[in-house]
Amino acid sequence: MYGAVTLLKNLRLLKKGFLIKFLEGIPMKWIIIVLFTILYLLITFFGLGPVFIADGAMQERVITLAVVVFLYVLLTIVFRAVLKKFK
């Protein structure tokens, strides 16, 4: 199982110091959950915002909603696959 420190060391983004001590106890699973939560929030903000607030035609809103739902489904499939890998 990879931890946050191992990942960052492999990417050569982390040097010895406070950040290593901070990230040592954080499992990789939590980093993945936080990353995907941010992705869900971005899709919600930039996807559902135009569906509810935009002044375009109803057809445009429905197409945007279909794309957003597709992105949610795709992101959920990828999220579950990634979580299975790190269990």
C-alpha positions in Angstrom: 0.0 0.0 0.0 1.3 3.4 -1.0 1.1 6.3 1.3 1.1 10.0 0.5 4.8 10.4 1.4 5.8 7.5 -0.9 3.8 8.9 -3.8 5.3 12.4 -3.4 8.8 11.0 -3.0 8.4 9.0 -6.2 7.3 12.1 -7.9 10.3 14.0 -6.4 8.0 16.7 -5.1 8.9 16.3 -1.5 12.0 17.0 0.5 12.7 16.3 4.2 10.9 18.6 6.5 7.6 19.5 8.1 5.5 18.3 5.1 6.9 14.7 5.4 6.0 14.5 9.1 2.6 15.9 8.3 1.8 13.5 5.5 3.3 10.3 7.1 0.1 9.4 8.8 -2.2 10.1 6.0 -3.2 7.0 4.0 -3.3 7.2 0.2 -7.0 6.3 0.4 -7.8 9.6 2.1 -5.9 11.6 -0.5 -7.8 9.9 -3.3 -11.1 10.6 -1.5 -10.2 14.3 -1.1 -9.2 14.5 -4.8 -12.4 12.9 -6.1 -14.5 15.1 -3.7 -12.9 18.2 -5.3 -13.6 16.8 -8.8 -17.3 16.1 -7.8 -17.6 19.7 -6.5 -16.1 21.2 -9.7 -18.4 19.2 -11.9 -21.3 20.2 -9.7 -20.4 23.9 -9.8 -19.5 24.2 -13.4 -22.0 21.6 -14.7 -25.2 22.1 -12.7 -24.8 25.8 -12.4 -25.5 26.4 -16.1 -28.4 23.9 -16.0 -30.2 25.8 -13.2 -29.0 29.4 -13.8 -28.4 29.8 -17.5 -30.9 31.7 -19.6 -30.5 29.4 -22.7 -33.1 27.3 -24.3 -34.6 24.2 -22.6 -32.9 22.0 -25.1 -29.5 23.4 -24.2 -30.2 22.8 -20.5 -31.2 19.2 -21.1 -28.1 18.5 -23.2 -25.9 20.1 -20.5 -27.7 18.0 -17.8 -27.1 14.8 -19.8 -23.4 15.6 -20.1 -23.1 16.3 -16.4 -24.9 13.1 -15.5 -22.5 11.2 -17.9 -19.5 12.9 -16.2 -20.9 11.9 -12.7 -21.3 8.3 -13.8 -17.8 8.2 -15.4 -16.2 9.8 -12.4 -18.0 7.3 -10.1 -16.8 4.3 -12.1 -13.2 5.6 -12.0 -13.4 6.4 -8.3 -14.6 2.9 -7.4 -11.9 1.4 -9.6 -9.2 3.5 -7.9 -10.4 2.7 -4.4 -10.4 -1.0 -5.1 -6.8 -0.7 -6.2 -5.8 0.9 -2.9 -7.7 -1.4 -0.5 
